[in-house]
Structures are given as C-alpha cells and as structure tokens.
Amino acid sequence: MAGSGYVRFFDEFGIRDVATVGGKNASLGEMYRSLSDAGVRVPNGFAITADAYRDMLTEAGAWEPLRRALDGLDPGDLPDLARRGRCAREIVYGAGLPDMLVHEVLAGYRRLRDEYGAEISLAVRSSATAEDLPTASFAGQQETFLNVRGEQNLLEAVRRCFASLFTDRSIHYRVDQGFDQLKVGLSVGVMKMVRSDLASSGVMFTLDTESGFRDVVFVTGAYGLGENVVQGAVDPDEFYVHKPTFGAGHRVVLRHMLGDKAVRMVYVEGEAHRTTRNVPTPLADRDRFCLSDDEVLTLADAACAIERHYRRPMDIEWAKDGIDGQLYIVQSRPETVGSRRTTGTLDDYVLDNRAEVLIEGRAVGDRIATGRARRVDTVAELSEFRPGEVLIADTTTPDWEPVMKTASAIVTNRGGRTCHAAILSREMGIPAVVGTGQASMVIPAGAEVTVSCAEGDTGRIYRGALAFHVEHLTMAELPRPLTQVMVNLGDPDRAFATAMLPTDGVGLARMEFVITDSIKAHPLALVHPEKVTDPAVRDRLAQLIRGYADGADFFVRRLSEGIGTIAAAFWPKPVVVRMSDFKTNEYASLLGGRDFEPREANPMLGFRGASRYAHPAYSEGFAVECAAIRRVREEMGLTNVIVMVPFVRRIAEAEQVLARMAELGLARGENGLQIYAMCEIPNNVVLIDRFATLFDGFSIGSNDLTQLTLGVDRDSEIVSFDYDERDAGVREMIRLAVEGCRRNGIHSGLCGQAPSDYPEMAEFLVDLGIDSISLDPDTLVATTRTIFDAEQRRDADRVQPRATDPDAWIQDRPSSPHTRQLSR
C-alpha cells in the first residue's frame, strides 16, 4: 500500500505531514513510527489524505457552492450560522466519494482485517489540517464515528467525517482562530477500535492543568468509551505521577482521587456506525479505581516518552482494550493552555466577604466571577443566553462553544477537570466549577451568584454578587535575599500553584491540615473501628475506607499522598513537615474521635505534640503518622521531607520521641533524614544547648512562644490585647533561640504568623541573622522585598545592629485600642 494516492498507513507518515493528513493523524503516525520501541502502543490504521477531500470537492464542482454558502458569514448570528453550516455540510456530503478513493479505502480496510481479524471494528476520526497546533487546539471540532463495521458503513462514516468540517462549532472556531474556511482541509483516520467499552479510557496531561506545574503527569479515567471523560458526562478518577522521582526509579502513584463514574459509554453490537449509549456503572465498580497503579505507571511511562519526543507538554488520550487487556494511546496533541502560563506575574483572586454556599464542585482555574444564573438544558435554549451570565448546565458539548465563550463562568452537574467545559474555560480564562452533582436543580434561575475557584481544589457557588479583588504579584524582577524565604502550606490542593512562587521551600507543612481535609477521621478510630461506640459513625468510617485494605492503610496512603504532593511540588527544595499538632478538643472533633480523647479544661496546654507521641494512649496513632512519612521518603523517593516535632516540653520527652521514631523506621541521619523541633516553649530556649544535641534545627513557632512567654491564652478574646509577637520579651526569646542555634551549628527558622503580619518583625529576624523565615503565600512577595531591603540596610550599617536592644522595638510601638481603653 506504500506510496498509494489517497491512503497512507501510520508507518508511512509523521508529524511533518500535517498538511497532508491533519494534526491528529500526523501525531498518530509519528508515535506509531517513532515511539513503538519506547513502549508507546498505538493501534494501527491509515489516513485518507486531505488531497482526497479536495479532489472529491473539485470533481463534484462543489467549491463555488461552498464559497457562496459561507460568504458574508456573521458568527455572532447563531441562526444564520446554523443555516449556513447545514448547507455547507449538505454540499460536502453530497459530493460523494470518487471511485479511486473508494477502491483505496476498501483495500486499506482489508489490510487491517488481515492484521487484526475479520471481526475488527473501526474508529473513523476526522483530522483537520489546521488542528492540534501549539497555539490552537481544534479538539472535538469535527466528528468521530466508533464501532464501524463493514465496507458500506465505513464509506458512509468517511463521507460524514468530510462533511463535519463544517459543523457550526468548527466554522465558529476557525473564525475565532483566524483561519480561512476553504483553505483548511480534512483528512480522515481509520484505525483499529480499542474496546474500551469493556474496560476504561481517559485523558492525561504531562503537566498539572490548573497551575501549569510541569513535574507531574496528570491522568484521568473512567469506565467505557472516552467520550464521557472528554465531554464531562462523568466525574472521572484522577491520578498524579511525579516525573522526577518516577524517572529516578520510584514507581509510585503520587496521588489518587476517586471519581463517581456514574455511567459508562458502550457501543451496541451489530448495528451501524456511531451506535453508542450510556449505561449505569455497577456500584462496586464506582467504588474502585478504573486503573490499577501499575496501569497508571504504564501510562505515565508513555506520557513521558511522548513529551520527550515532542519536547513540549502534551494532551494525550488513552484507552484500555477489554479484550486484550492492553493500554493504547489513541491521540496526542500539544497542550495549549497551562504550558503558556508564565511565572513573571501572578494574579491572585481574593473574595472580600462570604455568603451562603449554594453548592460545591471541582474548581477549574483560580478566578472569581459574578453574574446572573442561566440554566441551559438543550441546544435550543442557547439562544436565550446573554453575555455575562453564569451558564448552569448538566454538561456541555462542543456545539455550545459559541455561547460558552460569552459566559462569565460555567457550572456543570457532571464532569471532571479534563472535560469539555473545563478545557474550554481554561482556554478562555473564565472560572468553571464542574462535577457539582445537582447545580442545575439547586441554583435558582435568574439569581445573582458568585462563582469562586480561588479557594483551592473546591469550587464554590455563593448566593449573591460578592465583592472580590485581584492582587497582581510581580515576580520577574523580585530580588532574592540571602535569608531563606520559605512558605507555610498545609493544603495539597494548592501545592502546585504555590510552588510557582519564588521560595526556598516549605518551612511549615501542617500535617493536621492534611488529616482534616483528606482523611477526616481520628487515626485510632480508623485503626480500631470496633472501639467506636456510635454505629452511625462506624458506618461512616466503613464508607470512608472503601477500596482500601483497612483503616490504617487508608490513613497511611491518604496522609502520604497529601504530604507527598506538597513535597513533590517543591522538589528538591526542603519541605518541613510538622507531625500532627491537634489539641484534644480538635482530635475529638474528627470522625470517631470522641471515643479516644480525654476532656481537658485547657487543651492548649494539655495532651498535645511530643507528649502524645511518647504516650501509650496514642502509640498506634503515632505509628501510622510515621508510616506515612516513611512511605513518602522511601517509596515515593521524596527525601526532601524534613520531619518536625512540635511542643517538646522536656529533654527526656525529646529523647523518648526520637527513640520511638527510630523504632518506626525514622532514625535521625538514616537516608539523610533530618529532624527538627518546634521552638515554642520557654524551656526550649532556656535549654537550647541541650536540645540542640538532639535535633538538626529549630523552627520558632512565634504564636505559641508568645502565648507562653506572656502567659496569654491566644484563643481568649478577652485578653487578646495582651497577645503581641512584637513584645520585647518575645523578641528576646527569639534572639536567644537564634543565637543558640548558631552557637550549636544547627538550622534556625521561624514559621509563625508574625513576619507575615508585621514587616518590622521580618526586619528584626534579618538583623538577628536567622537562617529562614516561612511566610503565608499571600504575603510572600511583599515580605520578600522587606527582607531583601533589611539585608541591604544591615550590610550597609554593621556598626549598630538594630536588634541588640529588644526594648527599643517596643518603645515606639503605638499602644493598642484595648490598652488605651484600659489605661483610662
């Protein structure tokens, strides 16, 4: 067949042949020809060239009627666009297929039957000659026909593919992208149909689609044919693989997120082309992942090979064949949104206030928008939509694109972060919340709403038009001080975006935040559910751990994935992970916690931190915490994790905890493990020379150190006027701690709130010569400038260091309103 006129098999062309076979086919040929040896499995097939399309129209005399049909097109006039599109499709379909083309197509079909067997079914896919370019993705603009069997059905599918070059959405999209309607050609790909209706399929990206973070492969999938994932008809499973550690041999899935996968698309046997339908997914399948970890890693291998070959981030479709059990790559194109993000500036959207949350879903993007809610159920209702409204729908399809581009935000009942609505909203830069379940039923039609995607992975729709502002952060010329500037972070969902900020790592990753968000249950309730007295709570625990070996396995894997995501985001920079520092009342509020926690009059000074770790009452809870850290460092290979022990009251307690950690596989010094302690108790400062022999560094927790130095309960509003990290006594404690660390040759840092809230505290720490300052993300850029300026002043005036007299810092401090009121 090599060298034949209109039909070329995948091994006969590559990515340089877009003008002949279109972007989709060119990529398939490139992978089939160049990446098969690298383990990238592509089903074989052939392309019907764009010359066939052009010659078909020439032979039929169809060019002039086509030109008349599209002359004077106004893409904003949707009824007129629909009329012209219908006319154009009729012209192309009516041109018929020349005899020579029919002969070559059927010869190609017979060759595929010889290779795969007489029962082969085909996927017949459109491939435009202007699609899948680095700056414009034409994905979904033309038609695909699945489960095509028999010669006549194949020829009919080819004719319909050619005609689909003029679908309404294709015409509109070409106008938006500046392409000449008649100069874009169409090739058709004919390939072995992967029987994913009997298994699973999905989409993967070689970066994080929300942040543009490039060190991960992001895999999504669901049961059945891939159309459901692409169009957002299901909430898919999601997986992340960290490319640097994966490439170093750590074959571990970084993160799993179980999707609902309520339906699966199958195709009906024995009928004509395009006979697909959705059927309910059995509950047992919904409760488990559609891919095993080994399969996710196989896909990640293929994704990395494809990215290396193309030397750019890629958007890849995959499918698993339920008959042969193999994973296939069925499409690959350049990723066109996240890869264009720059790190020079960052726009941070911030809500000024809150209101009633109507519903939540998965956030797409990081923006906020307001508008009047407009529910749309069918294409016919799109004509009623007005620019600036919030589009509320069950799901969206490419036919809706002209209207979607005028929406202020998009909200759907179904879909994941790689569905049609998500992809288009990213490309347009508007917020979308997908997979809400029932937004179209809950959000009142015509109501003013606020769509917020600026609060992490969870997108929220608030009642009313809430005020918000945008903070423009400029980083391109941000000076980098000698003092390490780190960030405080506890939310894995924000890790990839936060890692784009100019930091030296994470100075405080709070384990308890991960437990609250990702686990929600008390560790001992998960380890010993039989000790939970409330049957309803036991049922909720059982539901929580479905798909895991047991409660301990659930805790270890979920915690390690949360911590691992933060560590991977900042790899290879240090990430200081503080072991859990819940108070007893906070532990008790976790699912099942009331059966394991004592009641304390003052939990702030009670059974917390190191005292729990060395105590028999929490021994098994500490064991699963340590198991999670060990999995992150050893299995995931994220050895940039530094462990930190909070609230260490006494030397003997520190020795007990370190011995227990060593028993649990976390021995200080082994595999490069560093262990820090929080410096937040006056005894830590008084005995710092002795504590320093046990730990590799101290991180000053200014919140608790202020509380215990001043004797102020920081949770009490009535004495809040006496709580001030800038107090002279607190500053003296900090000075002694920093100097003690320097004297003993260990790391000194501060991770409290003070430098984020008070620039003068950042200056004070710089003058002390502290090694690192950890800040909240929203203050990082401004405070970095403060730190740099303070270093410049310090270096210019070494004669009179500003921090030698702590009282000098307090004398000029204005008294608080509370202080003035009491003095009167």
TORGUSE-25411 format. One record per residue (C-alpha): x, z, y. Coordinates in steps of 0.02 Angstrom, whole numbers, plus 32768, in hexadecimal, padded with zeros to 4 digits. Each point is the difference from the previous one (the first is absolute). Example, Ala and Ser with C-alpha at 12.3 -4.5 7.8 and 13.67 -1.06 7.14 Angstrom:
// TORGUSE-25411
826781867F1F/80457FDF80AC/
This chain:
// TORGUSE-25411
800080008000/809980168071/80007F888092/7F497FD07FEF/7FA07FD5809E/7F7D80828025/8021808A7F81/809E806B7FFB/801C80947F8E/804280A78040/80B07FE07FC2/800A7F62806A/7FF2804B80AE/802A8097806A/7FEA805380A8/80467F6B805F/7F6D7F977FC6/7F7680518069/7FD77F5B8054/7FDD7FB47F55/7FB0808C7F9B/7FCE80828081/803F80B18019/7FAA80517F6B/803A7F7F7F82/80AE7FF4804C/801780BB7FE7/7FC07FF87F4D/80787F737FD9/8090805A8053/7FE1809D7F9A/7FE27FA37F5D/809E7F9A8016/80768081804E/7FC580AD7FCE/7FC77FF37F4B/80AD80397FC7/7FEF80988073/7F6680397FA2/7F7D7FB98076/7F7A7FBA7F8D/7F977F74804D/7F7B7FA37F9B/802A7F497FF1/7F9D7F798058/80077F688070/7FDC7FCE80B2/7F967F6E8039/805F7FC8809A/7FC27FF580B3/80237F457FF5/7F747FF77F80/7F8A8051807F/80357F89808B/7FFA7F647F93/7F5580347FC0/7FBB800780B1/80577F5E8031/7FBB7FA37F6A/7F5280418027/800C7FD680BB/7FDB80B5802A/807A8023808F/7F987FBD808E/7F5E80597FC9/806680A07FF2/80467FEB80AE/7F517FE58047/7FBF80987FA4/808380728050/80107FAF80AC/7FD58078808F/7FFB80987F8E/7FDA80A68054/803480897F84/7F9F80828062/7F5C7FA57FE0/7FE1803D7F4F/7F647F987FD8/805A7F63803B/809C80327F9C/7F9580147F64/7FAE7F568019/80A57FA6801B/805380597F6E/7F747FD17F8A/800B7F4B8037/80BE7FFC7FE9/7FF3804A7F51/7F7E7F817FCD/80727F73803C/8096803F7F9D/7F9D80287F62/7FA87F588009/80A57FA38004/801180187F44/80A27FFE7F9B/805F7F5A7FEA/80177FC77F4C/80BD80178005/7FEC80B38039/7F8080257F77/80767FB87F7E/8093806D8039/7F9980A0800F/7FBC7FEE7F51/80AE7FDC7FBB/803D80A18051/7F6E805F7FB5/802C7FC07F52/80B4803A8017/7FC580B0802B/7F8E7FFF7F67/80967FD27F95/806280928049/7F7A80877FFE/7F807FC57F80/7F5F7F9E8004/7F9A8098803B/8062800F80A2/7F9B8023809C/80417FD080AB/800E804480B0/7FEB7F74807E/8041803680A9/800A7FAF80AC/80AA7FFA8054/80047FC580B6/809F7FB28044/800180778097/7FDE80A27FA2/806B80967FD7/80797FE78090/80668096803D/7F938010809B/7F557FCC7FBE/7FAC80257F5C/7F747F8A7FCD/7FD480717F6D/7F4C7FEE7FC8/7FD87F718074/7FDE7F807F76/7FAA800C7F59/803C80377F54/7FA27FDB7F5E/801C806B7F66/7FDB7FEF7F47/7FFB7F438009/7FF17FAF7F54/7FED7F497FD1/80327F608055/7F647FE28069/7FFC80B28040/80B87FF28030/7FE17F5F8062/7F69804E8057/806780988031/80887F90804A/7F807FA4806C/7FB880A4803E/80AE80428028/80257F67806A/7F5B8017805C/802580B8801F/80877FD1807D/7F6D7FF98079/7FA880A37FE0/7FC5805080A3/808580877FF4/808A7F807FE0/7FCF7F988096/7FF6809A8070/80A680447FC1/805B7F5D8021/7FBE7FFF80B2/804180B28019/80AA7FD27FBA/800E7F5E8063/80017F877F6C/7FBB7F4E8009/7F687FFA7F8F/80287F557FB7/80BC80187FED/7FF180917F88/7FFD7FBF7F4E/7FC680517F60/8051800C7F56/7FA980487F68/805480727F82/7FC77FFC7F4B/8047808C7F94/7FE280687F66/7F7880808023/804380B17FE8/7F7880637FA6/800180928078/7F4580117FE9/803280567F5E/8085806A8055/802D801880B7/80447FAA809B/802C802180B4/80737FE88093/80AA80488029/806F80008099/80BB801C8010/7FE280768092/7F8180828036/7F737F9E804F/7FD08086807F/80A880308048/806C7F697FD7/807880757FA4/806A7F8E7F92/804B80737F7C/7F6780007F8D/7F9D7F8C7F92/7F468021801A/7F957FCE7F6A/7F427FFE7FFC/7F937FD67F6C/7F57800A7FAC/7FAF7FC57F60/7FC77F4C7FEF/80237F67806A/8061801680A1/7F797FC48075/7FB880B0800A/80A280498040/801F7F72807B/7F4F80028045/7FF080BD8001/7F72800D7F83/805880947FAD/806980948032/809E7FD97F9B/8088806D7FB5/809C800A806B/80B6801A7FCE/80A4800C805F/80AF7FE07FBC/809880308068/80757F6A7FFE/80AA80558021/7FF280837F75/7FA67F847F8E/80927F898015/8077808E7FD6/7FAC80187F57/7F7A80838021/7F6A7FAB7FB1/7F7980718044/7F5F7FD8805E/8011805A80A5/7F478019801F/7F587FE17FAC/7F537FFD8051/7F6A7FEC7F8E/7F7D7F868041/7F487FFE7FD6/7FFF7F517FB0/7F4380067FF0/7FEC7F4B7FC7/806A7F7F7FA8/7FF17F438013/7FF47F9C7F60/7FD97F4A7FE0/7F787FC07F92/80387FA17F66/7FBE7F547FD5/7FC17FCE80AB/80417F93808D/8082802A8082/7FF280958075/7F9180687F8F/803280B28028/7F9E809F8012/801E80B9801F/7FD480807F7B/800B80BE800A/80A7804B7FCC/7FEE80837F76/801980B08043/809380227F8C/805B7F688049/7FD8803480B2/805080A97FDF/80A57FB57FC9/807C7F8C8053/7FF07F477FDE/80BD7FF37FE1/807B806C7FA1/809C803A805B/80687F877F9A/7F907F718039/800D803680B7/80BD80017FEF/7FFF7F547FAE/7F9E7FBF8095/807980578077/80907FA97FA9/7FAB7F58801B/7FD7802A80B6/80B4802F8026/803F7F607FAE/7F877F978066/802F805880A1/80B97FEA7FDE/7FE57F487FDF/7F9B7FDF809C/8062807E806B/7F6580408057/7F6F80787FDD/7F807FB17F8B/7F4680097FDA/7FE97FE37F45/7F697FEF7F8C/801280387F4C/7F917FFC7F66/8009804B7F52/7FC47F967F6F/7F8E80637F8E/80297F8E7F6D/80BE7FFB7FFE/801880A28063/807D7FAF8077/800C801680BC/80027F5F8065/80247FD680B5/7F7A7F87803A/80287FEF80B9/80868031807E/80067FE780BB/8060804A8093/7FB480A08042/7FCA7FD980B2/7FD180A48056/8066809B7FD4/80A17F9D7FF8/7FEC7FCE80B7/7FFA80B4803D/80908034806F/805180A98013/80217FEF80BA/7F5A804A8036/7F7A80687FB0/7F4D800F803D/7FB680A77FCD/7F428009800B/7FC080B18021/7F4C803F8005/7FDE806F8097/7F73805D7FA9/7F9C80067F60/7F497FF07FCE/7F967FFA7F63/80527F9B7F76/7F7E7F877FBC/80697FC27F6E/80B37FEA7FC5/80607F7A7FA2/80AD7FB47FF5/80527FDC80A5/80477F538021/80797FFE8091/801B80918078/7F8E7FD68092/7F5E8043804A/7F6B7F9C8040/7F508023803D/7F647F948001/7F4B7FEE7FCE/7FE57FFE7F44/7FBC7F5B7FBD/7FD17FF97F48/80127F547FB1/7FC47FE17F4F/80017F427FF3/80537F698050/7F5A7FD68053/800880A28065/80AB7FD8804A/7FB07F9E808C/7FB880A48044/80AC8051800E/8044801880B0/80B980098030/804080B2800F/7F8780487F82/803880607F66/7FDD7F987F65/7FB280697F75/7FF07FA97F57/8000801B7F46/80967F8B7FF5/803D7F628059/80307F517FCA/80677F768053/7F5E7FB0803C/7FED8091807A/80A97FEA8054/7FC77FAB80A2/7F9180958027/807780857FBD/80827FCA807F/7F8A8034808D/7FDE80AF7FBB/804C809B804E/800E804C7F51/7FC97FE17F4D/7FB5807D7F85/7FD57FD57F4C/7FB1805A7F6D/80777FB47F82/80B37FC57FFA/80B2803F8002/80917FE78075/80257F517FBF/7F4E7FBD8009/7FC97F718071/7FC18072808B/80A280657FFF/80727F688003/7FA17FAA808C/7FF2809E806A/80BC801B7FF4/801F7F4C8032/7F8C80148096/803E80AD802F/7F5780567FF8/7FDA80A27FA1/7FA07FFA7F5D/7FC180877F8B/7FDF7FBF7F50/7FBD804D7F61/7F8B807B8058/7F7E7FF57F76/7F637FFB806B/802A7FDF80B6/7F777F7E800D/7F8180857FD0/804880928061/80327FB680A8/7F667FE9806F/7FE47F4C8035/801F7FE980BA/805680A98015/80A080118065/808C80327F89/80BB801C8003/806A7FB97F73/80A3805F7FEE/80907FC87F91/807D806D805F/7FF3809A7F91/80627FCE7F66/7FC07FAA7F64/7F4D803B801D/7F9A7F99807B/7F6F80568057/7F657FC18058/7FC7807B8086/7F5680068053/800B7FC680B5/80817FA58069/8090807D8008/808A7FF98080/80AF7FD67FC2/80A67FCE804A/80987F9D7FC8/80AE8045800F/80827F76800E/80A3803B7FB4/809B7F9B8029/808D80127F82/806D7F678012/807380528081/7FE380B57FCD/80A8805B8005/8034805C7F62/804480AF8020/808880537F99/7F8580897FD1/7F9E7FC77F68/7F4C7FDB8032/7F8D80157F6C/7F4580007FEA/7F7F807B7FBD/7F8F7FA97F81/7F87803A7F7B/7F8C7F6B7FEA/803E7F7D7F83/7F807F848043/805E7FFC80A6/80AF7FFE7FB5/80237F458005/7FC57FEE80B4/805C809C8038/80A07FC27FAE/80007F6F807C/8027807D808B/80B7801D802D/8026809F7F9E/808C804C7F99/7F8780347F76/7F7A80827FE1/802A80B18036/7F62804C7FB9/7F8E7FB57F7B/7F7C80837FDD/7FD480067F48/7F5E805B8022/7FC07F6C8066/80177F8E7F6A/7FA9807F7F8E/7F6C800D8077/7FE97F458016/80317FB87F57/7FDF808B7F83/7F7C8071804F/800880807F72/806180A17FE5/80957FE07F8C/7FD380917F8E/7F4C7FC47FF4/80437F5A7FC2/807980527F85/7F7D807E7FC3/7F517FB8801D/7FBE80767F7B/801F80918078/7F907FB48086/7F5D80637FFF/7F8C7F858057/7FC27F777F87/7FDF7F898090/80B580128039/803D7FE17F4E/7F9A7F607FFD/804B7FC880A4/80AF80247FBF/7FDC7F9A7F64/7FC47F6F806B/8099800F806E/807E7FED7F73/7FAB7F727FA3/80817F827FC9/808C80827FF6/8042805E7F68/7FCA80A98047/7FF7806280A2/80BB80208007/80257F477FE8/7F847FD7808C/8052807D8076/80B37FC97FDC/7FDA7F46800D/7F958009809C/807880758059/80987F9B7FCE/7FAD7F60803B/7FD7804C80A9/80AE8046801A/804E7F647FB5/7FA37F91807B/804780618093/80AF7FFE7FB3/7FF57F467FDB/7FC67FD880B0/809D804D804B/807B7FD67F73/8094801E8004/7FED80768094/7FEA80B97FD6/7F5180427FE4/7FF080BE8003/7F6D80337F93/7FC380B28017/7FB6804F7F65/7F4B80378014/7FE3807D808C/7F4780227FF0/7FC380AE8028/7F8F80547F81/7F627FD88062/80367F488008/80277FFC7F45/7F56804F7FDE/7FA97F72805F/80457F7F7F85/7F917FCD7F70/8003808F7F81/80718069806E/7F9180998011/801E802E7F4A/80BC800C801B/801B804980AD/7FFB80B5803F/7FA4802E809F/80778033808A/7FDD804F80A9/808E7F9D8051/802F7F677F96/807D7FC88084/807180917FCC/7FCB80077F4A/80187FA77F5A/804E7F5E803E/809E7F987FF3/8092803D7F98/7FA6809F7FCC/7F837F957F9E/80847F977FAB/805880957FB2/7F5E80597FD0/7FAE7FF67F53/7F567FE38051/80377F54803E/80897FD67F84/7FA27F6E7FB0/7FCB7FBD80AA/80B47FFE803C/80337FAB7F5E/7F8F7F698020/803B7FF780B4/80B47FF77FC3/7FD17F827F79/7FBB7F8E8089/80A0800D8066/80687FDF7F65/7F997F657FD8/801A7FBE80B1/80BC80177FFA/80247FD37F4B/7F7C7F857FC4/7FDC7FAE80A7/80B780088034/7FD7804380AE/80958073800D/7FF0800680BD/7F84808F7FE7/804380A98039/7F9D80967FC5/7FD7808C807A/7FC580AF7FD5/7F8E80528082/7FEC80B68034/8096804A7FA5/7FF880B8802E/8095804B7FA4/80A67FCF7FB0/7FC7803A7F55/7F627F98800F/80677F66802D/806F801B7F67/7F6780117F90/7FB17F61803F/80A07F9B7FEF/8018803E7F4E/7F4D7FD07FD6/80177F54804B/809D7FE67F98/7F9D802F7F63/7F817F7B8031/80837F788013/8021800E80BB/80AD804F8004/80537FFA80A9/808F7F827FFF/7FCA7FA47F62/7FDB7F47801B/802B801D80B7/7F6E8078801B/8006806080A3/7F908097801C/7FD6803D80AE/7FA3809B8037/7F8A80198090/804780738084/7F618052803E/801680BA7FE1/8071806E806D/805780397F60/80397F4D7FE3/805B800880A7/804480B07FEB/80477FD87F53/80267F49801E/80B3800D7FC0/7FC0803E7F57/7F6F7F857FF7/80787F73802A/805D80197F5C/7F607FD67FA1/7FBE7F68805E/80407F598041/7FA7800D80A5/7F7F805A806A/7F6A7FB48055/7FC280728089/7F4480127FFC/7FE1802D80B5/7F4780227FE2/801780907F87/80A3803A804E/7FA4801480A6/7F74805E7FA9/8073807A7FAB/807980168091/7F758026807D/7F8C80567F83/7F737F87802B/7F837FBF7F80/80027F47802B/7F527FEC7FB7/7FB680808079/7FB27FB8809C/7FF680A7805A/80BD8015800A/802C7F47800D/8042801B80B0/809180637FB4/80307F757F87/80867F92804E/80927FAC7FA7/805B7FFB80A8/800E80BD800B/80B28040801E/7FFF80667F5F/7FCB7F6B7F98/80867F958050/808280837FD7/7FC980007F4A/80107F427FFC/80AC80088050/803E807E7F80/7FBB7F967F72/80527F5F803C/80A78055801D/7FF480537F55/7FE67F597FAC/80937FB5805D/806D80957FD4/7FD77FEA7F47/800C7F437FFE/7F4B7FDE7FD0/7F7A7F93804F/7F9780438090/7F5A7FB48032/7F5C802E8051/7F587FC17FC2/7F8580688066/7F857FC68083/806680378098/806C7F658024/7F697F8F7FEA/7F9C8065807E/80868037807B/808C7F898038/806580958040/800980437F4E/804B7F5B7FC6/8082800F808A/802580B47FCC/801E7FCB7F4B/80747F748036/806780798067/800F80717F68/80477F6F7F9C/7F7A80027F7A/80167F7A7F79/7F4E7FBE7FFA/7F5980108058/7F627FCD7FA5/7F6F7FC4806B/7F4B7FCD7FED/7FEF7F417FF9/7F9B7FF380A1/808880558067/80977FB57FA9/802A7F738079/7FED8067809F/805D80967FBB/808C7F927FBE/801F7FCA80B3/7FFF80B78036/807F802B7F79/80717F6F8031/7FFA802F80B8/802680B57FD5/80987FCA7F9C/803E7F998094/7FEF80958076/805280757F83/80947F8D7FE8/80137FEB80BC/800080BB8021/805A805B7F75/8035808B8077/7F5580538010/7F9C7FED7F60/7F498018802B/7FD080697F69/80768095800C/7F8280718056/7F557FFD7FAD/7FB480638091/802A7F728077/7F817F937FA5/7F73807C8015/8019803580B4/7FC17F5D804A/7F747FEA7F84/7F5580088052/7F95808B7FBB/7F6B7FC97F99/7F4E80138044/7FE580897F80/809880608041/7FCA7FF180B4/7F5180397FD5/803D809B7FA4/807B802F808B/7F71800A807A/
